[in-house]
Amino acid sequence: MRNSIEGFSKSDHFRYRQWDRQISDNLLSKILKDIETNNCNTLLIVSRKVLKKINKNINEELFIKVDNKTLITCFYCQFQEYMANKRVQKYLIIDNI
């Protein structure tokens, strides 16, 4: 597991969560390849369709928190559950890679 990927650096917390959730650098690279590194306080939401396409058989979306050039954390959650809590931030939905 590398400390940086596609122009983003990984926080220690992110690397632990990446390991804990078994998210490979290869998968991250595919997700992040077209994402600008200057996104401030943004949550990337990777659809189930994308995850299934790359053989991640999970029935939830993958959320990746990005702040400027740093990956902060990642987790799986159902989109509807997450959106039920009103949070102020930007979202970027990734539905195709």
C-alpha positions in Angstrom: 0.0 0.0 0.0 1.5 3.3 -1.1 1.4 6.6 0.7 0.2 8.5 -2.3 -1.9 7.7 -5.4 -3.0 9.7 -8.5 -1.7 13.0 -7.1 -3.3 12.5 -3.7 -1.5 11.8 -0.4 -3.1 9.4 2.1 -3.5 10.3 5.7 -2.6 7.6 8.3 -6.3 7.3 9.1 -7.1 6.7 5.4 -4.4 4.0 5.0 -5.8 2.2 8.0 -9.4 2.4 6.7 -8.2 1.3 3.3 -6.6 -1.7 4.7 -9.5 -2.5 7.1 -12.0 -2.3 4.2 -9.8 -4.2 1.8 -9.7 -1.4 -0.9 -6.8 -2.0 -3.2 -4.5 0.7 -4.6 -5.5 -0.6 -8.1 -9.2 0.1 -7.3 -8.3 3.6 -5.9 -6.3 4.4 -8.9 -9.2 3.6 -11.2 -11.6 5.7 -9.1 -9.2 8.7 -8.7 -7.6 8.9 -12.1 -10.0 11.7 -13.4 -10.6 13.5 -10.1 -9.0 16.9 -9.6 -6.7 17.2 -6.6 -7.9 20.6 -5.6 -11.3 19.4 -4.2 -11.8 21.0 -0.8 -14.1 19.2 1.7 -15.5 16.8 -0.9 -17.1 13.4 -0.5 -16.6 11.1 -3.5 -19.4 8.6 -3.7 -18.6 5.5 -5.8 -21.8 3.7 -7.0 -22.6 0.1 -6.4 -22.6 -0.3 -10.2 -18.9 0.7 -10.4 -18.0 -1.5 -7.5 -19.7 -4.5 -9.0 -18.0 -3.8 -12.3 -14.6 -4.2 -10.7 -15.7 -7.3 -8.7 -16.3 -5.7 -5.4 -19.5 -7.5 -4.4 -20.8 -5.0 -1.8 -24.4 -3.8 -1.5 -23.4 -0.3 -0.4 -21.7 2.7 -1.9 -18.0 3.6 -1.2 -17.5 7.0 0.3 -14.1 8.7 0.1 -13.5 11.9 1.9 -11.1 14.3 0.1 -9.7 17.6 1.3 -7.4 19.3 -1.3 -4.7 16.8 -2.2 -5.3 14.5 0.8 -7.5 11.4 1.2 -8.9 11.6 4.7 -11.1 8.5 5.2 -13.2 5.9 3.4 -16.2 3.8 4.3 -19.1 1.8 3.0 -22.6 3.1 3.6 -25.9 3.1 1.9 -26.4 6.4 0.1 -29.9 6.9 1.5 -28.7 6.5 5.1 -25.8 8.9 4.6 -28.0 11.6 3.0 -30.6 11.3 5.9 -28.1 13.3 8.0 -27.9 16.9 6.8 -24.2 17.6 6.2 -22.7 20.7 4.6 -20.1 19.7 2.0 -19.6 19.0 -1.7 -20.4 15.7 -3.3 -19.1 14.0 -6.4 -20.8 10.9 -7.5 -18.8 8.4 -9.5 -21.0 6.2 -11.6 -18.6 5.2 -14.3 -14.9 4.4 -14.6 
